[in-house]
Amino acid sequence: MSGSSFSLKARVEREKKAHEEDDVLAENIRIKSRFTHILSFPSRTRMLSEMERISLGQASEGRRLLDYGCGRGQDSLRYLNHGADVHGIDISATYIDAANKAATQSGFSAEQFSFQVIDAHKTNFPDNYFDLVVGYGILHHLDPDIALREIHRILKPGGRVMLQEPLADNPLLKIFRLLTPKARTEDEKPFTKNDIGRLCALEEWKTELLYCGLVELPVAMITSILIPNRPDNVLIRLADRVERWTHKKGILLSWNQYVVFNMVKISSRNVI
């Protein structure tokens, strides 16, 4: 997946334009707002709750946390409220301006946070600097090999990175992405089964995975249309039982909607 420095720079510029000028994030949110149940089906709620439990549990006073692709800073505010020393990076100056404004208006001092426009492939942070890195849907916009090497460099030994990322293998999701090109960028690449296996095999990380959305996502899309005022309905509850079983048996895991890479740095060597 790694590319030359020239092609990587061009990729970063395309991503920046897509977010600052085309605002693909807003289009993505607009499309998902048509299917409200996809935001709260049980396996997704469990996944996000586990990410929140770990991140907020480690966001204690004196710990350094990197909000990886911080956007407008919504998650950063939660980390700040738990006492963490929060740094946020994003490719969009528009997002960074909004994050700085949100943190200031919430009463946090400049010593408590720092938001910067930074290419995640190469940051300006010292080695072994962060206790925790958290990101939602960022790594698949990057060259993951280069980005993970950089995360490994700036993360303390024993530090953790949690990244929620979309998956590529489900045929229905492939069709949906083809039908919604304005909601995504030219270079984003959801993860395949082979990608997951390769990253899990890296010796410098101890990796655990969480999945959601194999059965529940399509059911939630249907019930969003048929019974929009009932997000907690019998069809989704039934789908959750089936999905729990598929996860336990390891069936079609890469056909889920999302995976969370929960990775702990176990070596000071460079990854990959």
Backbone hydrogen bonds, N-H to C=O, Kabsch-Sander energy under -0.5 kcal/mol:
donor,donor_aa,acceptor,acceptor_aa,energy
8,L,4,S,-2.3
9,K,5,S,-2.1
10,A,6,F,-2.3
11,R,7,S,-2.1
12,V,8,L,-2.5
13,E,9,K,-2.2
14,R,10,A,-2.0
15,E,11,R,-2.4
16,K,12,V,-2.4
17,K,13,E,-2.2
18,A,14,R,-2.3
19,H,15,E,-1.7
20,E,16,K,-2.9
21,E,17,K,-2.3
22,D,17,K,-1.8
24,V,18,A,-1.7
27,E,23,D,-1.4
28,N,24,V,-2.5
29,I,25,L,-2.4
30,R,26,A,-2.3
31,I,27,E,-2.3
32,K,28,N,-2.2
33,S,29,I,-1.7
34,R,31,I,-1.4
35,F,32,K,-1.7
38,I,35,F,-1.8
39,L,36,T,-1.4
40,S,37,H,-1.4
41,F,37,H,-0.6
44,R,41,F,-0.7
45,T,41,F,-2.3
46,R,42,P,-2.6
47,M,43,S,-2.0
48,L,44,R,-2.6
49,S,45,T,-2.3
50,E,46,R,-2.2
51,M,47,M,-2.1
52,E,48,L,-2.5
53,R,49,S,-2.7
54,I,50,E,-2.1
55,S,51,M,-2.7
56,L,52,E,-2.7
57,G,53,R,-1.3
58,Q,54,I,-1.6
59,A,55,S,-0.8
60,S,58,Q,-1.7
62,G,83,G,-0.8
63,R,60,S,-2.1
65,L,63,R,-0.5
65,L,85,D,-2.4
66,L,132,L,-2.6
67,D,65,L,-0.6
67,D,87,H,-3.2
68,Y,66,L,-1.0
68,Y,134,V,-3.0
69,G,67,D,-0.9
69,G,89,I,-1.5
70,C,67,D,-0.7
70,C,89,I,-2.2
73,G,70,C,-2.2
77,L,73,G,-1.8
78,R,74,Q,-0.9
79,Y,75,D,-2.0
80,L,76,S,-2.7
81,N,77,L,-2.1
82,H,78,R,-0.8
82,H,79,Y,-0.7
83,G,80,L,-1.8
84,A,59,A,-0.5
84,A,79,Y,-1.9
85,D,63,R,-3.0
86,V,84,A,-0.9
86,V,112,Q,-1.8
87,H,65,L,-2.8
88,G,114,S,-3.0
89,I,67,D,-2.0
90,D,116,Q,-1.6
93,A,91,I,-0.6
96,I,92,S,-2.1
97,D,93,A,-2.6
98,A,94,T,-1.8
99,A,95,Y,-2.4
100,N,96,I,-2.5
101,K,97,D,-2.1
102,A,98,A,-2.5
103,A,99,A,-2.4
104,T,100,N,-2.2
105,Q,101,K,-2.7
106,S,102,A,-1.2
107,G,104,T,-1.7
108,F,103,A,-2.0
112,Q,109,S,-1.8
113,F,109,S,-0.6
114,S,86,V,-1.6
116,Q,88,G,-2.6
118,I,90,D,-1.4
118,I,116,Q,-0.9
120,A,118,I,-0.6
122,K,119,D,-1.8
128,N,153,R,-2.7
129,Y,126,P,-0.6
129,Y,154,I,-1.7
130,F,154,I,-3.0
131,D,64,R,-2.3
132,L,64,R,-1.5
133,V,160,R,-2.2
134,V,66,L,-2.4
135,G,162,M,-2.4
136,Y,68,Y,-0.5
137,G,135,G,-0.5
137,G,164,Q,-3.5
141,H,138,I,-2.1
142,L,139,L,-1.6
147,A,143,D,-2.7
148,L,144,P,-2.5
149,R,145,D,-1.8
150,E,146,I,-1.9
151,I,147,A,-2.4
152,H,148,L,-2.7
153,R,149,R,-1.9
154,I,150,E,-2.0
155,L,151,I,-1.3
156,K,130,F,-2.9
158,G,265,K,-2.5
159,G,156,K,-2.8
160,R,131,D,-1.7
161,V,263,M,-3.0
162,M,133,V,-2.7
163,L,261,F,-2.0
164,Q,135,G,-2.3
165,E,163,L,-0.5
165,E,259,V,-3.3
167,L,257,Q,-2.1
168,A,191,F,-2.8
169,D,254,S,-1.0
174,K,170,N,-2.0
175,I,171,P,-2.0
176,F,172,L,-2.3
177,R,173,L,-2.4
178,L,174,K,-1.9
179,L,175,I,-1.7
180,T,176,F,-0.7
180,T,177,R,-0.7
183,A,180,T,-1.5
184,R,181,P,-1.3
189,K,140,H,-2.9
191,F,166,P,-2.3
196,I,192,T,-2.3
197,G,193,K,-2.3
198,R,194,N,-2.3
199,L,195,D,-2.3
200,C,196,I,-2.5
201,A,197,G,-1.1
202,L,199,L,-1.2
205,W,202,L,-1.2
206,K,264,V,-2.5
207,T,205,W,-0.6
208,E,262,N,-2.3
210,L,260,V,-1.3
212,C,258,Y,-1.6
219,V,215,V,-1.5
220,A,216,E,-3.0
221,M,217,L,-2.1
222,I,218,P,-1.9
223,T,219,V,-2.8
224,S,220,A,-1.6
225,I,221,M,-0.9
225,I,222,I,-0.8
226,L,222,I,-2.4
227,I,223,T,-2.2
230,R,227,I,-2.1
233,N,231,P,-1.0
237,R,233,N,-2.2
238,L,234,V,-2.3
239,A,235,L,-2.4
240,D,236,I,-2.2
241,R,237,R,-1.5
242,V,238,L,-1.9
243,E,239,A,-2.8
244,R,240,D,-2.7
245,W,241,R,-1.6
246,T,242,V,-2.2
247,H,243,E,-2.4
248,K,244,R,-2.3
249,K,245,W,-2.2
250,G,246,T,-0.9
251,I,246,T,-2.7
255,W,252,L,-1.7
256,N,253,L,-1.7
257,Q,212,C,-1.5
258,Y,212,C,-2.2
259,V,165,E,-2.7
260,V,210,L,-2.4
261,F,163,L,-2.8
261,F,259,V,-0.5
262,N,208,E,-2.7
262,N,260,V,-0.8
263,M,161,V,-2.9
263,M,261,F,-0.8
264,V,206,K,-2.4
265,K,159,G,-2.7
266,I,204,E,-2.1
266,I,264,V,-0.5
267,S,204,E,-0.8
